């Protein structure tokens, strides 16, 4: 599994490197504003020059009686907006269109939008959001744009953040509901992340917007300054009113540069000069340019006439041509163009300025550019210049590319070649290292087996408890014995792997436990089980006859148990009848003898840590044998407790001090035996709740309450009859409850449990305390009377119990 994970990781690293060197699609956006008085021709739009077109703008309808605001399409706008998508996408099928709400000069912008963002009406924003999404979908748009520049208070900025949060949630939800691509969400903002003393909600905008249109213009207007000024300066050595300052401020605020889209003004502002001779940037003027269409008698004195001092690039070019102006100049300091005719002076962006700004946006790793606005262009000259500059930059085809750039390109190509090669070499090195480490681990395992005189490749099993040798089998032998690990030979499956029935060439039947790659039982547990089972010999412990460790396989070979495991019978309504009370007593006594051997009579004290019904195998005579020693731990005879950070075993069988604190001792297996004993006498699983629906309890607490209330026989497997047997069910139930007490000091030892069963007919015992993992807490010293009312003590010497001390 480690090999696969490493290979996948390196594969993605290589792919990522290639992706970084691929050209990233740049955003080329254009605003297209519908004018009801002078409707523009949609057919004239050259949509191939853009990746996105924004239709501006839709209206808002405010219902005062219900405090609800809706996005609407006016009647005179309906026909245009219906045709917009089909026309522009016919020329450019990959084009995405966005519907904009608000916008400069819209009647709804300054009044209705302010009402929407006010505290009085802001709670009704959901109607605004829902209607905007509905209209965008119904008219075939791919996104929504919020174009509003007039937040006037910190509360309105806070409401803007909330609006964007809610808007994005609604857009995401709608996309899942209609099973379509999510609508884009964009917004227009000022050139800096603040408006006077108010800051934009950066975090909300960063999280919710696909990108932000930075309106990098309108730094000066003829109505606010008389002198001619750079209205959209990229740089300004004398002022902070410039695009570079604003972009830096946005990036420093935490807004990602690639989500900033630079605004390009396709218009200019007109000033009236004091003197025709002084026509530089900053020249003295008298304010806005001419505002009517009546031209004077002196040629050129009334050029660049406008209504509000704004002239589109289209009108500027026509005036230049009409009046044959030959003094249009480009200023590289501010990155702008200007021209004067008579006393009329206009500052604007021509081809040089547009290309420089596009190049700047690319160098600053911005997301693209946005045109304000498409219909202001003259024969698409500026749009073509911007698109051509992008193409040149992306393809690296500029003829004047410097030697340094050429070297950088070669270096990038070299990196593209070297990184995959380096990753491949690293992958091969890692594969070899892991293979070598795994091989060393297996060799060391075999060396330890040899030192312990455990593994032998001959076919003899010899020696006593100290020196018994296990057969080392080859993978081919196990493959042959199990009929190539066929499904028909499967005896059972678990988290450790699969157990197969097998037959050796000498006719001996075996059970083969083949550990899976994902097994929680690793080489350490496998080695632990091999060593332990080789050292242990007892009639009630399953016998391991050999092992196989080859071809990255780990297999244990056991003696074959024809009657499977205990859980195969006690939980099944039919098969449980095979085990009458006499046979179950025989099984209980066998388990006790096996645990007693592990704890008292073997050379070392052994804690099994995973005693449960599925680990009790039954031979042909229904004699029990404890199996699966992978989790077992060895103590010296003078040690009583140990700690671990790795909790193993099966939940429901492990005691609280082990499950919670990692402390285990011989009393851990006593607890597991108590749980198992309750299951044997009741046929109930410990993974289920028991009792009436309104008062269901886990197995231990349910058993305790039934015993306490004198209803112990109702707890038992109803197929069992102890009438003619000296070992009584209720006595067994009480012994089990003593074994599952919360405090390990209160539990008997296995030696004491064995003594109880030998003297069970005349046995008098303590009343058990409430068991571990009970929902009801009781005082640990509280005595619970047995059903007959006596509370006599057990007649077994308890003085040998040692205080458990952490090592």
N, C-alpha and C positions, 0 to 999 in steps of 0.2 A: 504493500500500500504506500510506503514511503517513496518508492521509486516513482509511482504514478503521480503523487502529489508534487514532487520536485519537477518532474517533466512538464506537468501542466503549468506550474509557476513560471518556469523558464520560457515556455512557449508564449505565454502572455507578455513576458518582458520583451521578447523579440518583436512580437506584433505591435506592442506599444511604441517601440523605437521606430518602426516603419511608419506608424501612424503620425508620429511627431514630425516626420519629414515630408508628409504629404501636404499639399496645399489645402488650406482650410477655406471653405466657401465663405466669401465675404458678403455682408449685408449691404445691398444697394437699394435704398428706400426713396420713394418719392411721394410727397403729399399732392393730392389732386383735389382742389376745392371747387365745389359746385356753386355757381352764381345764378340765383333765380332771375336777376335782371338781365344778365347777359350770359346765357348758358353756353359753356365751352363745348367744343366738339370732342367727344370721347374717342372718335375714330382717329384723331390726330395724335394720340398718345403712342409713342414708340416704346411699347412695354418690354421689348427685348433688351433694353438698356438697364432694366431693374430686376431685382429679385423679389421685391415687395412694392405694392402700390397701396397707398392709404386714401380711402374715400372720405372726404370731409365736407360737411359735417352733418350729423343727424341732430334732431331737436329733442328737447325735453318737455314733457307735459306735466305740470304740477297740479294736483287735485287738492285744493285747500281744505275742503270738507273732510277728506279722509287722511290728509298728511301723506299721501302717496305720490311718488314721482316715477314716471315711466319714460323710457326711450321710445320715441315715435318717428315715423317717416312722414313728412308732410306730403300733401297731395301733389304739389308741384315738383317734389323731389323723387316721387315714387317711380316715375317712368325711367328717369336717368339711372337710378340705383338698380333697377331691375336689369337694365341692359349692360351695366358697367362690367360685371364679371365675365360675361360671355364674350364681350368685345375684346377686352384686354388680354384674356387668356387664350383667345384664338391665335394671337400673334406669338404668345409665350406661354405654352401649356404648363410649364413648371412654376409660373408666377404665383405668388401668394398675395392675397388681398386682405386688407385690414379695414375695419370700419371705425372711424374716429368720432368721439363724442366731445363736444365743447368747441375749442378752436378760437383763435383771435378773431374778433369782429363779429362773432355770433351773438345774436340777441339773447340767447339762453345762457351764454357763458357767464356774464357778470352778475346776473340776477338770480336765475333759477339755480345755477350751480352753487352759488353762495347759500341759497336756501337748503340745498341738499346737504352741504357740509356743516350747516349750523346745528347746534345741540337740539334745537326744537324739532327739527324734521329729520335729523340723521337716523333715528331708529327705524324709519321707513325705507332704508337703503336697499333692503332685500328686493323690493319691487323694481328699483332701478337696475339692480344686478341681473335679476331674472329676465327682465324685458330686453336688456342689452344682449344677452346670450341668445334669446329666442330670435331676435331680429337678425343678428349676425348669421345664425344658422339658416334661417328661412330665406335670406337673400344670397346665400352661397359664399359668405366671407370666411376667411381662415383665421381671423383674429379680431381683437378689439384694441383700440388705442384711446387713452385718456389724455386729452389736451386741454389743460387748465392751468393758468399761470397766476392766479390771484389769491392764494391763501393769505389771509391778513392777520391771523392770530395763531398762537401755539396750539390752541384747541383745534383749529381747523387742520393743522399739520398732524395732530394726533388722530383726528377723524380720518384723514387721508390714509394713514397707516392701517387703521381698522378696515377701511373700505377695500384696500388692496388685499388684505388678508382674507376677507370674506369673499371677494371677487375670485381669487385664485382657487379657494376651496370649492366654490360653486362651479367654476369652469372644469376642475378636475372631476367632480362628481357627475356633471352633465356628460363629459366624455365617456365615462364608464357606462352611463345609462344608455346612451345612443350608440355606443360601440363605434365611435369615430375618433379621428385624431383630435387631440386636445386643441382648443382655440388658443392662439397666441394672445399674450397680454403685454402691451407696451404702453409707454407714457412719454409725454413731452415735458422737459424740464428746463429751467434756466441754465445759464452757462456755468454757474457755481452751485454747490450743494446747499446754498442758503439764499434767502430773499430778504435783503436788509438784515434784520436781527433774528429772523426765523430760519431754522434749519429743516431741511427735508428729512422725512423718516427713512434714513438710509437702510437700516436693517430690514424693514418691511419691503422696501423697493428692491433691495438685493435679492431677497428671498422669493418675491412673488412675480417680478417682471422678467420677461424674456430679454428685453433690453430697454435702454432709456435713450430717447432722442434729445441730445444736448443742443438746444437752440443757441448756437454760438454767434449771435448777431444782435442788433439793436443796442449796441453799447452807447451810442449817441443818437440823438434825433435833432433835426433842425429846430424843433419847437423848444428844446431845452438848452441848446447852445447855439450862438450866432456863428461861431467860427466853423469852417469846414473840418470834419472829423472822420476818423477811421471807424465806420459803423460795425465792421466785422473783422477787426484786426486779429491776425493769428498771433502776432507779437506786438508789444508796445514797450519800448525801453523806459517810457516816462509814466506809465500808469498800470494798474492792475486790471484795467478794463480791456482784457484780451483773451483769446481762446486758450492759449497755452497755460495761462494762470488758472483758468477755470478747470481745464482737464486735470491739471496737477491736483487741484483742490478736491475734485471728485474722487480721484484715485487714493489720495491721502485719507479721505473720509471712510475708506473701506469698500467702496464700490468697485467691482472688478472691471478692469480696463476693457476686456473683451465684450462687456455688456454695455459699453458706452458707444453710441452711434453719433458721429459728428455732423452737426447741422451745416449745410451749405446754402447761403442765401442767393437765390437767383433774382435778386432785386437790388436797388440802390436808393439812397436818399438824396434829395435835391436841396442845395443851398443857393441863396442869392449873394453874389460877391459884392464887396464894396468897390473893388477895382478889377477890371478884366486882366490887368497886367499881373496882379498877385493872385495866382490861382493854384498855389501849392496846398498840400494837406496842412491844415491849421491856419489857412488864410482867413483874413477878416471878412466877415459877412454880415448881412443884416437879418438873417434868419431863413425861414423856409423859402423854397423856390416858388415860381409863379403858380397860382392856383386856378387859373381859368384858361380858356382856349382862345382868347383874343390876342393875336400876335401884333406886335408893334411894326412900324414901318421900317425900323432899322433891322437889317438881316441878322438873325442869330440872337438877338437880345431876348427873345421870348421862347427859347428852346426848353425842352424838358418840363413842359407844363404838366402838373398833376393836381389831383384833388386834395391829397393829404401828404404831399412831399415824398411819396413813395412812387418809384417807377420800376416796372418790371424790366428784366434784362432784354426782353423783346422790344419794349418801348425805347429803351436806351439805344439799342442798335439801330432802330429805325430813325431815331433822331440824329444819330451820328451820320448815318447815310444821307438823310434828307438835307442836313446842314453841312455836309461834307467836312465834318470836323476831322482834323488830322493831328490833334494834340492829346490823344488818348495815351496815357502813360501807366506803366506798372511800377509799383513801389515795393521792393523786396524787404524793406524793414518791417512794414506793417503787413505785407502780403495782400495787396489790394490794387485795384485799378481806379483811375479817375480821369474825367474829361470835363472840359468847360466849353460852353458856346455862349459868347457874349458874357453876361453877368450870371448865367445859370451854370452851376457846378454840381456834378453828381459823382459820388463815390460808390463803387460797386466791385464785384468779382467777375473778371473775365477769365478766359481759358487759362492764363498763367497762374492766377490766384487759385483757381479750382484745382488744378493739377498739383500745386504745391500743398494744398490742404489735404488732398487725398493721400499724397505721399507721407505727409505728417501723421495722418491717422493710422496708416499702415506701420510706420516706424514706432508709434506709441502703443502698438498692439491693440488698437481699438477694434470694435466689432464691425465697423463699416461707416457709411455716410448716409445722411438723409437730406433730400432736396426740398427746400421751401421756395417755390413749389413748381411742379412739373409744367403747368401751363404758362409760367413766366419765361420759359426758355425760348430762345430764338432759333428756330429750325433744329432744335435738339443739340445745338453746338456744345453747350456746357455739359449736358448729360453724356454726350459722346466722349468728351474730353475726360470726364471723371471715369467712365467705364474703361476707356483705353489705358488710362494710368494704372488702374487696378490690374488690367491684363498684363501690362508691362512688368509691374512689380511682382505679380504672382509667377510669371513665366521666367523672370530674370532675363528678359530679352533686350533690355536697354543697351544700345550700342556703345554708350559711354560708361559702361560698368567698369569700376576701378579694378586694378590688379589685386588689391586687398580683398575685394569681394570675390574675385575668381579663386583666390587661395582658400577663402572660407568655404566656397562651394566644393572645392576638391577635398577639403578637410571633412566636410559633411558626408561626402560620398565615401571617404575612407572609413569614417565612423560607422556608416550604414553596413559596410562590409565586415568590419572588425567586431562589432558588438554581437552579431549572430554567431560568428566563429568563436568568440570568447565564451558566450553562453553555452555553445555546444561542447566546448572543451571542459567547461565547468560541470556540465551535466554528466559527461563521461567520467570525470574525476570523482564526482559524488557517487555515481553508480558503482565504480570500482571500490571506493572506500567502504560503502555500505556492504557490498558483497564480501569484502575482505574481513570486515568486523564481524559479520554474521558467521563466516566460515571459522574465524578464530573462536567465536563463542561456542560453536558446535564442537570444535576440536577440544576446547577446554572442558566441555561437558563430558566428552568421551574419556578424557584424561582422569577427571574426577571419578567417573564410573569405574575406571580401571584401578585407581588407588583404593577405592572402597570395595574392590573385588565384587562388583555388582554385575557388570556386563560381560557376557561370554558369547562367542560366536559358535560354540559347539552346541550340541543338542542335549547336554546333560544339565540337570538342576541338582546341585550338590551343596553340602554344608549345612550347618546349624543356623540358629538365629543370627549369629554374628557374621557368617560368611556365605549365606545362601546366594547363589549366582543366578541372575536372570538371563534368559536367552535374548540375544540381540538379533532381531529379524531384519531381513532386507525388505525394501519397498516392494520388490517383485514377488516375494513370498506372501506378503499381505494382500497384494493385488490378486494373486491366484487364490488365496484362501477365502476372500470375500467376493469372488466372481466379479473382479474389477469394480469393487465397491458398488454393487448393483442396488437398486431401490428395493428389490425383493429381499435383500439381506439386511435391510435396515431394522434395527431394534428400537431406536429412539433418537430424538434430536433435542438439542438444547443450545444455550448460548456458547457452550464450549466447543460444539461441533456435533458429529454424528457417531452413533455406536452401531457397528455392523456385527452380524453373526458370521463366523468363519470356520473353516475346517482345514486343519493342517494336513500335510501329505500322509502323516502317520494315523490319520483318522480322528485325532483329538479335536473336539469342538472348543472354540474360543470366542470371546467377545473382543472386538477391536474398537477402541475409542480413538477416532481420528479428529484431532483438533483442527478447527477452521482457522483461516488467516485472521479473522476478526475476533477470535476467541480472547476472552479476558484472561485465560490461563496461558501465560507466556512460558518461555523457556525455564524461568526460575521456578514456577509452580510445577511444571512438568518434571524438572529435576528433583524437586522436593518430593513429589509423589513416587517417583522411581526409587529414590533412596529409602524413603519411609517404608514402602510396601516390601522392599527387599529385606529390610531388617525385622519386619513384624510377621509373626506366624501365630494365628489363632483361628479356631473353628468358626468364630463369628466375625472374622475380618475377611473381605474378599481377597482372593489370592491373585497377585499379578505374576504372570508367567514370563513376561518379557516386554520389550519395547522396540520401537523403530524410530530412528532419527536420520533421515536421508531425503535428498531432493527437496529440502526445506519443509519436509513433512515431520510431524511429531505424532506418534501413535503409541498408545498403551495397550498391551494385550493381557486380558483377564481370563480367568477360568469362566466358562460359560454358565450362566444362571438361567435355566430353562423357564423359571416361573416369574421372570421379570422383576419389577420392584414393588414395594409395598403399596405405593399410591395407585398402582394399577387395579388394586382390589378394594381398598377401604372407601374410595370415593364413588365407586360404581354401584348402582342399585342392585345389579344382578350378581356381579362378581364378588361383592362383599359377603354373599351367602356362603361362599367357599370357605371363608375364614370364620368358623364358629368361635365361641369364647375360649375353648380349650386351645385351639391353634393360635389365637391371638395372645393368650398368656405365654405360650411357648415362644412366640416372636418377641414379646416384651422381655422375657427372661434372657433370650439370646442377645438382644440389644444391650441389656444391662451388663452381661458378661463381656461383651466386646468393649464397651466403654470402660469397664472396670479394669480390663487388661491394659488398655491404653493409659489409664491414669495411675494404676497401682502396681501392676505385675510385670510390665515391660521394663527394660533397663532404664529407659528415660520416660519422663512424663510427657504425654502427647495430647495436645488440644486439637480436636478435629476441626472445629469452627464452622462446620456446615452439615450438622446432623439434621436430616429431614427425611420425609417418607420416600422421596425418589432416590435417595442415597442408601436405602435399605433394600438390598437385593435378596431374592428368595431362591434357594436351590431346589432340587427335585423333591426333597422331603419337607419343603416349606421352612427350612432352617434359615434364620436371617443372617446376613453378612453385611457389615458396614463397608461402604465403598467410597471412592473419590477423596483421596488424601491430598489433593493439590493445594488446599488452603490450610492444611494442618501445620502446627508449630510445635517444636520440641522444647521442653523445659528440662533442666537438671532437677534432680529429686529435691533439692533444697530451695527451689524457686517456686513461688506460688502465683505470680502475676507478671504480666508484661504490658507494654504500651505500643501502639502503632498509629501512624497517621493514615494508613490505608485500610479502610474498612471493607472486609470481604464477607462472604456468606449470603444468606437469603433473608430478606426482610420478613419479619413475622416469627423467625426462629432465633434471632440474635437478641441478647439481653440489652437493657438500656445502658449499662455502664460501658458496653462495647460500642453500641451504635452511636452514643453521644460523645463519650470521652476516649474511645479507642483502647480501653482497658479490657484485657481478656485473661481468663484463668480457667481452672478445671470447672469452676462454677458456671462458666459460659456454656459448656456442653451439658451441664445439669439442667440449665434453663431450656436449651433446645430439646433435651429429652422430655422435659415436662410438657412442652408444646406437642411433641410427637405422641406422647402417651394420651393426651386429651383427644387427639385426632383418631388414635386407634380405638378408643372406647366409644367415640361418638360418631365416627365416619364423617365428621364435618371438616371443611377446609378453613384454614386461618386467614385466607384472603377475602372472606365474605363476612358481612355483618349478620348477626343472628338475633332472634327475638322478635317481638311485635313491631310493626312499622313505626309506631310512635316512640319506641324505646329500644332501638337497635344498638347492639354492642359488638365489640370484637370478640373473638372466640374465648380469650382468657377471661375477660370480665363477665361474659355471659355465663361461662362455666362456674365462676365464683358465685354469682348471684343465684344461680339455680341451686348450687350446693348449699349456700347460706339459707335460702328460703325452704329447704327441705324438699326440693324438686329435682334432686340429682338424677333420678331414674328417667325423668323426662328428657334429660340432656343426652342420654345414652343412645347408641345404635339399637333400634327396637328389635333387630334380629338377634341380639345377644341374650343369652340366658345363663346366669351364674348360679342357679339354684343348687346344682349338684357339685359345684366347684368350690374349693376352699378359698380361692382368690376371688374376692368380691369386687364388683364394679365400683361401688361407692368408695371402697378403700383405695382403689387405684386412682379414682378421681381426686381424693384428698392428697395422696402422695404427689400427683401431678401438680396440684395447686401449691403445695409446699415448694416444689421445684421452680415455679415461675414467679416467686415473690420478687419484689423490686430490689431489695437489698441482698447482695450476694451472700452476706453473712447469715441471712435467715434461711438460705437454701441448704438442704442436706448435701453431703458429699455422695459420690456414686457408691462408696462403700456402705454408707448409711442407707441409701436407697436399696441396695442389694439385701441388707439385713432386714429392712422393712418387708420386702417381698417374701423372704424366707420365713418370717414370723407374722405374716399378714393376717392369719386366722385369729390370733389373739392380740393383735397390735392395737395399742392405744396411742394416738398421735396428738401433737399440738394442733390447734386450729390455725389454718393459714391466714396470712394477712392478704389484703386486696392485691391482686397481681400487678405486675409492671404494665405500663402503657394503658392504665385505666383512665377513663374520662373523669371519674369521681376520685378525688383525693381524700385520703384518710390519714389520721395520725399513725405514724409507723409503729407506735407501741400499743395501739388499740387492738384488743383481742376480740375476734369474732367467734361467737359460740357455734359449735356444731349443732346440727338439727336436734339431737336429743338433750341439748341444754348443758352438757358437761363441758368442761374445759381442762380436762386432765392432760398431763404432759406425756410426751413420748417416753418410753422406757429404754431408750438407747443413750449411751454415754456420748454427750456432745462436747466433752471437755477437750477433744482432740482438734477442734476447729481452730485454725490459726488465723490471726488477724492479717488481712491482705495489705501489703505495703508495696507501693510503686517502686520499681527498680530503676 
